[in-house]
Structures are given as structure tokens and as C-alpha cells.
Amino acid sequence: MNRLAKFGIVVALLFVFVAVFAPWIAGQDVGLTDLGRRYLAPSSKHWFGTDATGRDVFARVVFGARISLTVGLTVVIVSSIIGTLLGAFAGYYGGWFDRIMSGYVFNVFLAFPGLLLAIALVAFLGAGINKLIFALCVIGWVGYARLIRGQVLKVREYDFVQAARAMGAGDFRILVRHILPNAIQPLIVQASLGMAGAVLSEASLSFLGLGVPPPAPSWGVMIEEARDLSTLQIAPHVLFFPGLAIALTVLAFNFMGDGLREYLDPKQRLR
Amino acid sequence: MKHKLFGTLRRLIILLLVVWTVVSLVTILIELVPGDPAVAVLGDQATPEQIAQFREKHGLDRPSFFFSFSADANGERRFRWNGFDNRYTEYWRGILHGDMGRSFRTDRPVIDLIRERYPATIELAFAALLVAVIIAIPLGVVAGSNRNGLIDNVASVVALVGISLPGFVMGPMLVYVFAVKLGWLAPSGWFEWSDIVLPAVTLGAALSAILTRMVRSSVIEELSEDYVRTARAKGLSNRKVLYKHVLKNGLIPVVTIIGLQLGVLLAGAIITEKIFAWPGIGLLLVDDGINKRDYRVVQGCVLVVSVTYIIANSLTDMIYRWLDPRIRVS
């Protein structure tokens, strides 16, 4: 498989590992402030140094992974389930439901650029991790729905589906046992890319103050706190480490998704 | 001919329907606020008179929609018809007259605030586009024509950095290098022409990565075409072949990508403006709107940005259909 994809999978697994075992890896109490030890440079005691209130940056980055994983995983799972259900229904049964879905509903959600709808939702609903997840799911389900709909449209014309129907299989059985297993490969790719997007969105919204509120160690919050000029002048490492964490994680899931897409492409397999 | 006309009409109707839905969603957003928006803005200490006055001024005393399910005196939920004078129609009526309400905080018409700030965002978006194109076209052309050469590998790294570093990471890092360490450029604000450089680079980085890859693969594809061999056989120099023929054909998908990425630019501008305190509509949305609970301003910003995005997408779609002769002729 693609070298970059392997790198992606390794880093992604590392990210999950760090997030799950955060309390054991971090060692120090995440919220422990120590105003006598502010802005310390990285050392053997504080691997990533300390921040504006003396908190250990390494511990915060590690727990930030936990926040990113929680939000990312939840968003991907929920929106992929909703998207798959609606997309499969639209693709299989067609008719007015499909026309409304693909012609109208999809376009409405896609009419909002990027994070704008999520920003608007959180702006009015209020900040907090649950509302953040809700907002990201609202903008996330469409991608999966479109994908699954396309796949179902393609697969339902295949011979083995006609055969199953001729043998008397009901709609539900056909969908679940025949169509969906064949539609699932692009879904995995989409989920991986979706994870990258969700992590990035969580960090972006938290950066704007619309996601996980401080003092939670979200990577986005950490960057927001670290970017003012006085901090940059004396302690750029407070910005650098969460930034690196975000970049690596997003990159990893992107590579993984791209690599999986290449790997699962039947045209490649024939070689 | 009739078939094509039907298709265009159908697309137009769907477009109008989508615009209507988007605008309606924005008008309804204010209903999501938990509690009373008036209290959220005025604070707990406000007197009932102040709250009533505020609600009347901003049209919040009207019912929210044509009908509602409100609890009556017995606590039971009943269907109620509220008539045509409600917040929804009021906001619509206002928009059709160019009135987006008044800011909850400053009482200024929202449309004025937007008119003041929007040009800055447009300038930033175009500057970012310029940065992306200036980087991507030469880099992509050279990388594509010298596959696996040094420039190609450099281009791959640059593209990687562009897509992996989100704006709010790259921006502060650029500020650190160019403003703090080197002192060449200002870290924020918009006072001189050079202040646009860092924000434009930050915003345009991701786009330049995508465009570079696109130009590169486009060039590679075109270079293997027959007409290139013909041109070379005719004796045209390599450079002439590249710029006169390959680039012209290779640019069509690039134009489409740019059109599609406009939305990403608009959304990214929000974050970039926050990083660099760039006085555009994104900063208005975040600082003056959301952080100050000025929901009218938020509504106005979301409305303007989404409608811009829809229009840009439709235009791109039309241009693409017009450009691609296969679609035209069919």
C-alpha cells in the first residue's frame, strides 16, 4: 500500500492510543496551574514546556487528543448512520422522496459554505461539546447520504440483486445483505476523511470560542490562548505543539483515507 | 432546444427554492436561542420596561411564526394560528427592502455594518486567490513538465504543508516568523497595503496546494496529447508549447476548481480575519455578533455570506456549462 497511507494509519492509531490512555500517558494533572512556573521551555520535567498559567503543555496536548477523538468519532458515527439510512432509502426507493432529497435537501445543506452553518447553530444554541457535536452532525450527514445514494443507485441494477429479488427476497433483506456490503467501501474512505474534517472543525470552532470552552484542553483553545504577541515572543512552543498535533492528526486521517481509496479501487487490484 | 430550456428552468426553480429555504432558515435561527434574546443581550439586571421596549423595537414581541403550539392557561399545548404578522414575515419583508434589522448592541442598521465590512473580506478573498494562482501555476507547470524532478518534489512538499496546516495554525506561525522574529510585516489590522500579505498567504495556502496538484496533473495529461507532439514536430520550442497550448487547455478544470473553492475561501476568511484582526465580515460575525450576543448581526452576516456563496456557485456552474463544449452541444 501507499507509503503515505501506511504513515497515516500508524499516526492515526497512535492518536487513538494516546487519546484512550491519556490519563496514564500524561502523568501530570492537566488543570494543575502553577503560576510560579509559567512559560517554561521544554525540559525533561515538562516535555512540551508550560503555558501561561504554568500548566504542563504535554499533558494538555494528550488530553486534547481525547477531546478531538471523542468529538470526531461521535460525529462520524452519527452522521454516517443518518446519512447512510437516508441515502440508501432515497437511492433504493427513488420516487418523490429521492427527488426531494437529492434535488432539494442536499442542495440546501450544501448551500452553506464550510463551517458557516455549524457556526450559526452554535452561535444561537450556545457553546458546549454536545451542541458542537450536534452542529457538526447537521453539516456532516449530507456527504454520506450522497455517497450511499450513488452507490445504491449503482448496485441495485446489478444482476445478483435482480436474482435475489426473483428468489423472493424482501426489500430490507436485499438492502442489508446485498446492496450495503457492496456500498460500504467508499463509506470507509469517507469516514476516514470525515474524521480528519471533524477534528479540524472541532479545533477551528474551539479556536473561535464556539466549541469546547476553556479550561478544557482542546487543541483549538490552546492555539487561541497561545497566539498573542507577548506569548509568541517568549514562549512560541505553547503554540507549536498543539499546532503540530492538529496538523499531524488531520494529515494522518487524510492520508489514510486517500490510501484506502487507492487500495480499494478495483482497477488497482487487477495488477 | 425545448429540452435544454426545461433543464435550465428546472435548475432555476430549484435554485430559487434553495435560496428561499436558506433565507428562511436564517430568519428562524433566532428562535433557537434558549431563553429570551432580549435578556441575553440586556443582561439580568434589565428592568421589565427595558426588556419590553427592546422587544418592541426589534420586533421580538410578535409571534415567531404563522402558527405555534403554545401552552394555554391550563398548561395544555394547543395549535394556535398567529396570523400574517409574525417574526418570520417581518424579517422577510425587511430583507426584500434591504433592511436586515438593527444591531441589538449598537442599534445601527445591520445592512450598514455589513456594507462597511464586506469589501475588506472580498479584497482578502481575491488576494488569497491571487496568492494561490501565483504560486500554483508556475509551480504546477514546472512540476508537471519535469516529473519526479527536484521542483516536483518541492511542489509535493509545499502542497502537503498547504493542506495539512490549518489556517489558525499557519497564521500564528507566519506571524511568529515574519512579525515577531523578523519584524518585516504587521501582525494584524489593515493600515497599509502590506498588511494584506500574511492574511492572504494564510487564506490562500490550502487553495494553492490544491491548485498546484491540479495544474500539475493537468499539464501531465495535456503533455501526452497528440497535438503536443505535432507542435513539437512543427518545431515549436518547449516553452511555446507549454504556455501557448498546454496551459490554455489545462486551465479549464482549474477555473472550475477556483469557482468551487470560493466557498471554502469565504468560510476560511472568517478564521483568518479573527487571527489577523482583519476588519471584514468574518470579524463582524465573530467579534461583534457572536461574542456580544448580537443575534441580528449574526443573522445578517450568515445571510449575506450564504447568498454570496449560492450566487458564486450558480455562476460557476453556468460558466462551466458554457465552457465545456460537450455540454453545450448535447
Interface residues (C-beta under 8 A of the other chain):
Chain A: G103 Y104 N107 V108 A111 F112 P113 G114 L115 L116 I119 A120 L121 A123 F124 L125 G126 L200 A203 S204 F207 L208 G209 L210 G220 I223 E224 A226 R227 L229 L232 Q233 P236 L239 F240 G243 I246 A247 L248 V250 L251 N254
Chain B: I14 L17 V18 V19 T21 V22 L25 V26 L29 I30 L32 V33 P34 L160 I163 S164 L165 P166 F168 V169 G171 P172 M173 V175 Y176 A179 V180 P187 L262 G263 V264 L266 A267 G268 I270 I271 K274 I275 L285 V286 G289 I290 N291 Y295 V298 V302 V305 S306 Y309 I310 N313
